[in-house]
Amino acid sequence: MTALRERAPGKVNLSLLVGPLAADGYHPLLTVFAPLTCATS
């Protein structure tokens, strides 16, 4: 088996707004993310 390493950059959620329930049973979402300069691998 071959090991695979990838960088996984971080992000922080600045805002998460959940709208009213729609006819299909889902809620609309509005999100705002900001990237972080750190990462994990």
C-alpha positions in Angstrom: 0.0 0.0 0.0 1.3 3.5 -0.9 1.0 6.3 1.6 -0.6 9.5 0.3 0.0 12.9 2.0 -2.0 16.0 1.1 -2.2 19.4 2.7 -5.6 20.3 4.1 -5.8 24.1 4.5 -7.9 25.4 7.3 -10.8 27.8 7.2 -13.0 29.6 9.8 -16.7 30.1 9.5 -17.5 33.8 10.0 -21.2 33.6 9.5 -23.8 30.9 9.0 -27.4 31.8 8.3 -30.1 29.2 8.0 -33.2 30.1 6.1 -36.8 28.8 6.6 -37.7 25.3 5.7 -38.4 24.9 2.0 -41.0 22.7 0.3 -38.4 20.1 -0.4 -37.6 19.7 3.3 -34.2 21.5 3.1 -33.2 24.8 4.6 -31.2 27.3 2.4 -27.8 28.2 3.9 -25.7 31.3 3.5 -22.1 30.9 4.8 -19.1 33.2 4.8 -15.7 31.5 5.3 -12.2 32.9 5.7 -9.1 30.9 4.8 -6.3 30.3 7.4 -2.7 30.4 6.7 -2.0 27.2 8.7 -2.6 23.7 7.4 -2.5 20.1 8.6 -1.2 17.2 6.6 
